[in-house]
Amino acid sequence: MTELPLLLARGIAKSYGATPVFAGIDLLLRRGELVALLGESGSGKSTLLNCLAGLDEVDAGSIQLLGQNLGSMNEGERARLRRTQLGFVFQAFHVLPYLNVRDNVALPLLLLQRPDAARVQEMLEAVSLGHLAERLPRQLSGGQLQRVAIARALVHKPALVLADEPTGNLDSRSASAVLDLLLDQVHAQGAACLLVTHSERAAERADRCLRLEDLMMSAASP
């Protein structure tokens, strides 16, 4: 029996008013793979991630996550699915300024009523932030904030990780360590990761590499 894809998007399109963002995109993610998505700035990569996560609605097409059609779910159902099955690394971090590093990373587990101090510490050590666990976000550099966001996205062992430029604020050594972490999580736990990046070096580490422009050109071909 063929295993269902973890995420399957068919013919999805998104516009803001009369301005199209993308159209006719098909995308399939399987368990255990990290897929890099490249594209020019402003090409719609972040909007695509938001649609795949159910944070924004597409104008056409369908998105299935773990066999569930996002378009047929209400916002509460989509929120529950995101909370349990998705890890999202936002380009703007979105860490909570009044929580320290440890509590920011622990938040997904607390929302799931699955507190696990050992798992939180494991993730802090994995991103080299164990010694900064008590610091507040305002006391961290941009690169350190990015690593907090990555640890938080992975702490609850999600089935799908959507990462928007997760190495964009990191030096080459830290970026390599973060990619190692993402690959380990994906391969060891049978998850999947869609990695939006401008970095050709990061894309080279992926199992597959896609370009948003090529996806849209393929959709437009007869």
KEKE-3310 file (N, C-alpha, C; in steps of 0.2 Angstrom, whole numbers, plus 5000, padded with zeros to 4 digits):
npx = (5004:5003:5011:5002:5006:5013:5010:5000:4998:4987:4986:4986:4982:4985:4980:4981:4969:4968:4981:4991:4999:5004:5001:4992:5000:5007:5012:5021:5025:5035:5036:5051:5059:5068:5064:5070:5065:5067:5068:5065:5066:5051:5043:5033:5035:5035:5021:5016:5020:5012:5000:5000:5001:4989:4987:4983:4971:4969:4965:4961:4962:4968:4973:4980:4984:4992:4982:4971:4959:4963:4955:4942:4941:4937:4943:4946:4948:4959:4969:4971:4976:4988:4994:4997:5003:5012:5027:5033:5045:5047:5051:5052:5054:5045:5046:5041:5041:5041:5044:5057:5071:5070:5057:5050:5054:5048:5035:5026:5024:5018:5006:5000:4998:5008:5020:5038:5053:5065:5065:5065:5077:5085:5083:5087:5101:5104:5104:5114:5111:5109:5116:5110:5097:5090:5089:5080:5072:5076:5089:5096:5105:5101:5104:5104:5091:5085:5089:5082:5069:5069:5072:5060:5051:5054:5052:5041:5041:5035:5025:5027:5038:5039:5049:5055:5067:5077:5091:5095:5099:5111:5128:5140:5144:5135:5123:5126:5125:5112:5105:5110:5103:5089:5089:5092:5081:5071:5074:5076:5064:5054:5048:5044:5051:5049:5059:5062:5073:5086:5099:5110:5119:5113:5102:5109:5110:5098:5086:5078:5077:5068:5061:5052:5048:5049:5039:5028:5029:5029:5015:5009:5012:5006)
npy = (4994:5011:5024:5038:5055:5067:5081:5088:5098:5105:5113:5126:5144:5161:5178:5195:5206:5213:5208:5195:5182:5169:5155:5140:5130:5115:5104:5092:5084:5072:5060:5061:5069:5084:5098:5111:5127:5139:5156:5173:5188:5194:5185:5177:5167:5167:5169:5158:5148:5152:5149:5135:5132:5135:5147:5157:5159:5150:5155:5146:5129:5115:5110:5097:5091:5079:5070:5078:5090:5106:5116:5113:5114:5123:5138:5135:5121:5121:5128:5119:5108:5114:5117:5104:5097:5105:5114:5130:5141:5157:5171:5183:5179:5180:5178:5178:5193:5194:5182:5171:5163:5149:5147:5152:5142:5131:5134:5128:5114:5117:5122:5111:5104:5096:5097:5096:5096:5091:5088:5102:5107:5099:5103:5116:5115:5109:5119:5127:5136:5133:5139:5152:5151:5158:5171:5186:5189:5203:5203:5196:5192:5195:5182:5173:5174:5169:5156:5152:5153:5142:5131:5131:5128:5115:5108:5100:5090:5090:5085:5091:5104:5120:5132:5148:5156:5151:5151:5164:5174:5170:5166:5157:5145:5143:5142:5130:5121:5122:5118:5105:5100:5102:5092:5081:5080:5078:5067:5057:5056:5054:5065:5080:5094:5110:5121:5138:5148:5159:5155:5146:5137:5132:5126:5116:5106:5100:5087:5088:5101:5115:5128:5142:5150:5141:5131:5139:5142:5129:5126:5135:5130:5122)
npz = (5000:4995:5004:5010:5005:5016:5015:5002:4989:4977:4962:4968:4971:4974:4977:4980:4980:4964:4961:4957:4967:4967:4956:4951:4957:4961:4974:4983:4998:5006:5020:5030:5022:5017:5009:4999:4995:4983:4978:4970:4980:4986:4978:4983:4992:5006:5007:5002:5011:5022:5017:5016:5029:5033:5038:5030:5017:5002:4985:4975:4971:4981:4998:5006:5022:5031:5026:5028:5023:5021:5017:5020:5033:5049:5057:5070:5069:5060:5068:5079:5072:5067:5079:5084:5074:5066:5065:5065:5058:5059:5048:5055:5068:5080:5094:5111:5120:5134:5140:5145:5137:5139:5142:5131:5122:5127:5126:5115:5120:5132:5128:5122:5133:5138:5146:5147:5153:5151:5137:5133:5137:5130:5117:5118:5121:5109:5100:5104:5115:5129:5139:5140:5144:5153:5149:5142:5127:5122:5126:5118:5102:5085:5078:5089:5093:5081:5083:5095:5090:5081:5089:5097:5086:5084:5096:5100:5092:5078:5064:5052:5047:5043:5037:5036:5029:5039:5042:5039:5048:5053:5056:5046:5052:5063:5054:5047:5058:5062:5050:5051:5062:5058:5047:5055:5063:5054:5046:5056:5063:5054:5049:5039:5030:5024:5017:5015:5007:5003:5001:4992:4997:5008:5001:4995:5004:5005:5002:4991:4979:4974:4964:4965:4954:4944:4947:4945:4931:4926:4929:4920:4908:4892)
capx = (5000:5007:5010:5000:5010:5012:5007:4999:4994:4985:4983:4984:4983:4983:4980:4979:4965:4970:4988:4992:5005:5006:4995:4993:5006:5007:5018:5020:5030:5034:5039:5058:5063:5069:5064:5072:5061:5071:5064:5067:5063:5044:5040:5027:5037:5032:5014:5015:5021:5006:4994:5001:5000:4982:4986:4980:4967:4971:4959:4960:4966:4967:4979:4979:4990:4991:4976:4965:4959:4963:4949:4935:4941:4936:4949:4948:4951:4966:4973:4972:4981:4995:4997:4999:5007:5016:5032:5034:5050:5045:5057:5053:5055:5039:5046:5037:5046:5041:5046:5064:5072:5068:5049:5048:5055:5043:5028:5022:5023:5013:4999:4998:4998:5014:5027:5044:5058:5071:5065:5066:5084:5089:5083:5092:5108:5105:5105:5119:5108:5108:5119:5106:5090:5086:5089:5075:5073:5079:5096:5099:5107:5097:5106:5102:5083:5083:5090:5076:5063:5070:5071:5053:5047:5055:5052:5035:5042:5030:5026:5029:5041:5039:5055:5055:5074:5079:5098:5096:5102:5116:5134:5140:5145:5128:5119:5127:5123:5104:5103:5111:5097:5083:5090:5092:5074:5066:5076:5075:5057:5049:5044:5045:5052:5049:5064:5062:5079:5090:5105:5112:5123:5108:5098:5113:5109:5091:5085:5076:5077:5063:5061:5045:5046:5048:5033:5023:5030:5026:5008:5007:5014:5001)
capy = (5000:5017:5029:5045:5061:5071:5087:5088:5104:5104:5119:5132:5150:5166:5184:5200:5210:5211:5207:5188:5181:5163:5152:5134:5127:5108:5102:5086:5082:5065:5060:5060:5073:5091:5101:5118:5131:5145:5161:5180:5192:5196:5181:5174:5161:5167:5169:5151:5145:5154:5146:5128:5131:5137:5154:5161:5154:5150:5157:5141:5123:5112:5108:5092:5090:5072:5068:5082:5095:5112:5121:5110:5115:5130:5141:5132:5115:5122:5130:5113:5105:5118:5116:5097:5094:5109:5118:5135:5145:5163:5175:5188:5176:5180:5176:5182:5197:5194:5176:5170:5159:5143:5147:5153:5136:5127:5136:5123:5109:5119:5123:5104:5101:5091:5100:5091:5101:5088:5090:5109:5108:5095:5108:5122:5112:5107:5126:5130:5141:5131:5144:5158:5149:5163:5178:5188:5191:5209:5202:5192:5195:5192:5175:5169:5174:5164:5149:5151:5151:5135:5126:5131:5125:5108:5105:5096:5084:5091:5081:5096:5110:5126:5136:5154:5158:5149:5153:5171:5179:5166:5165:5150:5139:5142:5140:5123:5117:5122:5113:5098:5099:5101:5086:5075:5079:5076:5060:5052:5056:5053:5072:5083:5101:5114:5126:5143:5150:5162:5152:5140:5132:5129:5122:5110:5101:5097:5081:5091:5108:5118:5135:5144:5152:5135:5128:5143:5141:5122:5126:5139:5127:5119)
capz = (5000:4995:5009:5008:5006:5022:5012:4995:4986:4970:4958:4972:4968:4979:4974:4984:4976:4957:4961:4958:4970:4963:4953:4948:4960:4964:4978:4987:5003:5009:5026:5030:5017:5018:5002:4999:4990:4982:4973:4971:4985:4984:4973:4986:4995:5013:5007:5001:5018:5026:5015:5017:5036:5035:5041:5025:5013:4994:4981:4971:4972:4988:5002:5011:5027:5034:5024:5030:5018:5025:5015:5023:5041:5051:5059:5076:5067:5058:5073:5082:5068:5067:5086:5086:5069:5063:5068:5060:5059:5055:5047:5060:5075:5084:5101:5116:5123:5141:5142:5144:5131:5141:5142:5124:5118:5130:5124:5111:5124:5137:5124:5121:5140:5138:5149:5147:5154:5148:5130:5131:5138:5124:5111:5120:5119:5101:5096:5108:5119:5135:5144:5139:5145:5158:5146:5139:5120:5121:5128:5113:5096:5080:5077:5094:5092:5076:5086:5099:5085:5078:5095:5098:5081:5084:5103:5101:5087:5073:5058:5046:5048:5038:5039:5032:5030:5046:5042:5036:5052:5056:5053:5042:5057:5066:5049:5046:5064:5061:5045:5053:5067:5054:5044:5060:5065:5048:5045:5062:5066:5048:5048:5033:5031:5018:5019:5011:5008:4997:5001:4988:5001:5012:4997:4993:5010:5005:4998:4984:4978:4970:4963:4965:4947:4939:4948:4941:4924:4924:4929:4915:4901:4890)
cpx = (5004:5005:5007:5005:5008:5008:5006:4995:4993:4982:4981:4986:4981:4984:4978:4975:4966:4977:4989:4999:5008:5000:4997:4999:5004:5013:5016:5026:5029:5038:5047:5062:5063:5069:5065:5068:5065:5066:5067:5063:5056:5041:5034:5029:5034:5024:5012:5015:5015:5000:4995:5000:4993:4981:4983:4976:4969:4964:4957:4964:4964:4973:4977:4985:4988:4984:4970:4965:4958:4957:4942:4935:4940:4942:4951:4951:4958:4971:4975:4977:4988:4998:5000:5004:5012:5021:5034:5040:5049:5051:5058:5053:5049:5040:5043:5042:5047:5042:5053:5065:5069:5060:5047:5049:5050:5036:5023:5020:5018:5006:4996:4997:5002:5020:5032:5050:5065:5071:5067:5074:5088:5089:5087:5099:5109:5106:5110:5116:5107:5110:5115:5099:5086:5085:5082:5076:5077:5087:5099:5101:5101:5098:5103:5094:5081:5084:5084:5070:5063:5069:5064:5049:5048:5054:5047:5035:5036:5031:5028:5032:5041:5044:5056:5062:5077:5087:5100:5100:5108:5122:5135:5141:5138:5123:5120:5124:5115:5102:5104:5105:5091:5083:5089:5085:5070:5068:5074:5068:5052:5045:5046:5047:5053:5053:5064:5069:5082:5097:5106:5115:5118:5104:5102:5112:5103:5091:5082:5076:5072:5063:5054:5043:5045:5042:5027:5023:5027:5018:5005:5008:5008:5002)
cpy = (5006:5022:5036:5050:5064:5078:5086:5094:5103:5110:5125:5139:5155:5173:5189:5206:5208:5209:5199:5187:5174:5160:5145:5129:5120:5107:5096:5085:5076:5065:5058:5064:5080:5094:5109:5121:5138:5150:5168:5183:5194:5191:5177:5168:5161:5166:5161:5147:5146:5150:5138:5127:5133:5143:5159:5156:5155:5152:5151:5135:5120:5110:5103:5091:5084:5070:5072:5088:5102:5117:5119:5111:5122:5132:5137:5125:5116:5124:5124:5109:5108:5117:5109:5095:5098:5113:5124:5140:5152:5167:5181:5186:5175:5177:5180:5186:5196:5187:5175:5165:5152:5142:5148:5146:5131:5128:5131:5117:5111:5120:5116:5101:5095:5093:5094:5095:5098:5089:5097:5110:5104:5100:5114:5120:5111:5114:5130:5136:5139:5136:5151:5157:5154:5170:5179:5190:5197:5209:5198:5195:5192:5184:5171:5169:5169:5157:5147:5149:5144:5130:5126:5127:5117:5104:5099:5090:5084:5086:5085:5102:5114:5131:5142:5157:5157:5151:5160:5175:5175:5166:5158:5144:5138:5139:5132:5119:5117:5118:5106:5096:5098:5094:5080:5074:5076:5068:5055:5051:5055:5060:5074:5091:5104:5120:5132:5147:5154:5159:5146:5135:5129:5124:5115:5104:5098:5091:5083:5098:5110:5125:5137:5146:5146:5132:5132:5142:5134:5122:5130:5135:5123:5111)
cpz = (5000:5001:5007:5009:5012:5020:5005:4993:4979:4967:4963:4969:4974:4975:4980:4980:4968:4956:4962:4962:4967:4961:4951:4951:4963:4968:4983:4992:5006:5016:5025:5025:5019:5011:5003:4993:4989:4977:4975:4977:4982:4979:4976:4990:5002:5012:5006:5007:5022:5024:5016:5025:5038:5038:5036:5020:5005:4991:4976:4973:4979:4991:5007:5016:5031:5033:5025:5025:5022:5023:5018:5030:5043:5054:5066:5074:5064:5063:5077:5078:5068:5074:5087:5081:5065:5067:5063:5062:5055:5054:5052:5067:5078:5091:5105:5120:5131:5144:5141:5139:5133:5140:5135:5120:5121:5128:5120:5115:5129:5134:5123:5128:5141:5140:5149:5147:5151:5141:5128:5132:5132:5118:5112:5118:5112:5097:5100:5112:5127:5141:5144:5141:5149:5155:5143:5132:5119:5123:5123:5106:5091:5078:5082:5094:5087:5079:5091:5095:5083:5083:5096:5093:5081:5091:5103:5095:5081:5067:5052:5049:5042:5040:5034:5033:5037:5047:5040:5041:5056:5053:5050:5047:5060:5061:5048:5052:5064:5056:5047:5058:5063:5051:5049:5062:5060:5047:5050:5064:5060:5047:5041:5034:5024:5020:5014:5012:5001:4996:4997:4992:5005:5007:4995:4998:5009:5001:4991:4985:4973:4969:4961:4957:4943:4941:4945:4934:4922:4924:4923:4908:4899:4891)
residu = (MET:THR:GLU:LEU:PRO:LEU:LEU:LEU:ALA:ARG:GLY:ILE:ALA:LYS:SER:TYR:GLY:ALA:THR:PRO:VAL:PHE:ALA:GLY:ILE:ASP:LEU:LEU:LEU:ARG:ARG:GLY:GLU:LEU:VAL:ALA:LEU:LEU:GLY:GLU:SER:GLY:SER:GLY:LYS:SER:THR:LEU:LEU:ASN:CYS:LEU:ALA:GLY:LEU:ASP:GLU:VAL:ASP:ALA:GLY:SER:ILE:GLN:LEU:LEU:GLY:GLN:ASN:LEU:GLY:SER:MET:ASN:GLU:GLY:GLU:ARG:ALA:ARG:LEU:ARG:ARG:THR:GLN:LEU:GLY:PHE:VAL:PHE:GLN:ALA:PHE:HIS:VAL:LEU:PRO:TYR:LEU:ASN:VAL:ARG:ASP:ASN:VAL:ALA:LEU:PRO:LEU:LEU:LEU:LEU:GLN:ARG:PRO:ASP:ALA:ALA:ARG:VAL:GLN:GLU:MET:LEU:GLU:ALA:VAL:SER:LEU:GLY:HIS:LEU:ALA:GLU:ARG:LEU:PRO:ARG:GLN:LEU:SER:GLY:GLY:GLN:LEU:GLN:ARG:VAL:ALA:ILE:ALA:ARG:ALA:LEU:VAL:HIS:LYS:PRO:ALA:LEU:VAL:LEU:ALA:ASP:GLU:PRO:THR:GLY:ASN:LEU:ASP:SER:ARG:SER:ALA:SER:ALA:VAL:LEU:ASP:LEU:LEU:LEU:ASP:GLN:VAL:HIS:ALA:GLN:GLY:ALA:ALA:CYS:LEU:LEU:VAL:THR:HIS:SER:GLU:ARG:ALA:ALA:GLU:ARG:ALA:ASP:ARG:CYS:LEU:ARG:LEU:GLU:ASP:LEU:MET:MET:SER:ALA:ALA:SER:PRO)
# end
